[in-house]
Amino acid sequence: MLGLRYFVCERCDSVHSGLEEPAACARCAAVAFAELPAGTGADAYFTRGLRGDR
């Protein structure tokens, strides 16, 4: 099973999640992203509302 990957827009620092890198930033339309590496806590941070530990 594939997990979500997290990508940070290099222009505006918005974080996008998905199975693949987005084509463009939804906020500023930039196309350069840096992937957050596994083990950075991104999953825990971005899914905490789904688990109820706000």
Secondary structure in CASP SS format (residue, H / E / C, confidence):
PFRMAT SS
TARGET T0000
AUTHOR 0000-0000-0000
METHOD secondary structure of the structure
MODEL  1
M C 1.00
L C 1.00
G C 1.00
L C 1.00
R E 1.00
Y E 1.00
F E 1.00
V E 1.00
C E 1.00
E C 1.00
R C 1.00
C C 1.00
D C 1.00
S C 1.00
V E 1.00
H E 1.00
S E 1.00
G E 1.00
L C 1.00
E C 1.00
E C 1.00
P C 1.00
A C 1.00
A C 1.00
C C 1.00
A C 1.00
R C 1.00
C C 1.00
A C 1.00
A C 1.00
V C 1.00
A C 1.00
F E 1.00
A E 1.00
E E 1.00
L C 1.00
P C 1.00
A C 1.00
G C 1.00
T C 1.00
G C 1.00
A H 1.00
D H 1.00
A H 1.00
Y H 1.00
F H 1.00
T C 1.00
R H 1.00
G H 1.00
L H 1.00
R H 1.00
G C 1.00
D C 1.00
R C 1.00
END
